[in-house]
């Protein structure tokens, strides 16, 4: 185990290495994230030999399922007029508003 003086001497001798570590780590993280984003969206069509040897972007491959989930989430999460009219107190300044007939 090193004492404090040995650590200080090591940092003084190798300060360039210690100073470059965060920049190298940031560059590696940036590159891997860019590659991951490209792999999610590209290629749109399957490239390779089906069914196991090849690649297609995760988003294009699951587009139909993801669209169905988005529609279900949005349609179930939207408030209905019948539900909101019961919970909303009357507002006299908009009482003259007429709603279209169904």
C-alpha positions in Angstrom: 0.0 0.0 0.0 1.2 3.5 -0.9 1.5 6.3 1.5 0.4 9.9 0.7 3.8 11.1 -0.5 4.1 8.2 -3.0 0.6 8.9 -4.4 1.4 12.6 -4.8 4.6 11.7 -6.7 2.7 9.3 -8.9 0.1 12.0 -9.8 2.8 14.5 -10.5 4.6 12.1 -12.8 1.5 10.9 -14.6 -0.8 13.9 -14.5 -1.5 13.7 -18.2 -2.9 10.2 -17.9 -5.1 11.2 -14.9 -6.3 14.4 -16.7 -7.2 12.6 -19.9 -9.3 9.8 -18.2 -12.6 11.7 -18.1 -12.2 12.9 -21.7 -11.5 9.4 -23.0 -14.4 8.0 -21.0 -16.7 10.7 -22.4 -15.6 10.0 -26.0 -16.2 6.2 -25.6 -19.6 6.8 -24.1 -20.6 9.3 -26.8 -19.5 6.9 -29.6 -21.3 3.9 -28.0 -24.5 5.9 -27.6 -24.4 7.1 -31.2 -24.0 3.5 -32.4 -26.8 2.3 -30.2 -29.2 4.9 -31.6 -28.3 4.0 -35.2 -28.8 0.3 -34.4 -32.3 1.1 -33.0 -33.5 2.8 -36.2 -31.4 1.4 -39.0 -31.7 -0.6 -41.2 -35.4 -0.3 -41.9 -35.5 -3.6 -43.9 -33.9 -6.8 -42.6 -30.3 -7.3 -43.8 -28.8 -10.7 -43.7 -30.0 -14.3 -43.9 -33.4 -14.9 -42.2 -34.4 -15.9 -39.6 -31.4 -15.5 -37.2 -28.3 -14.2 -39.1 -28.8 -10.5 -39.7 -30.2 -7.3 -38.3 -33.1 -4.9 -38.5 -33.6 -1.9 -36.4 -35.6 -2.5 -33.3 -38.1 0.3 -33.9 -38.9 -0.6 -37.5 -39.2 -4.3 -36.6 -41.7 -3.6 -33.8 -43.4 -0.6 -35.5 -46.9 -2.2 -35.6 -46.8 -3.3 -32.0 -45.4 0.0 -30.8 -48.1 1.9 -32.8 -50.8 -0.3 -31.2 -49.5 0.4 -27.7 -49.4 4.1 -28.4 -53.0 4.2 -29.7 -54.2 2.2 -26.7 -52.4 4.3 -24.2 -53.6 7.6 -25.8 -57.2 6.5 -26.3 -57.5 5.1 -22.7 -55.7 8.1 -21.2 -57.8 10.8 -22.8 -60.6 12.1 -20.6 -64.1 11.5 -21.9 -66.6 14.4 -22.1 -69.2 12.5 -20.1 -66.6 12.0 -17.3 -65.3 15.5 -17.2 -68.7 17.2 -17.3 -69.7 15.4 -14.0 -66.5 16.3 -12.2 -66.2 19.9 -13.5 -68.2 22.6 -11.5 -70.4 24.8 -13.6 -68.8 27.9 -15.0 -71.3 30.7 -15.7 -69.1 32.6 -18.2 -69.2 29.6 -20.6 -72.8 28.5 -19.9 -73.9 29.8 -23.3 -71.6 27.5 -25.1 -73.4 24.9 -27.2 -71.9 21.6 -28.0 -72.5 19.8 -31.3 -75.1 17.1 -31.4 -73.8 13.5 -31.7 
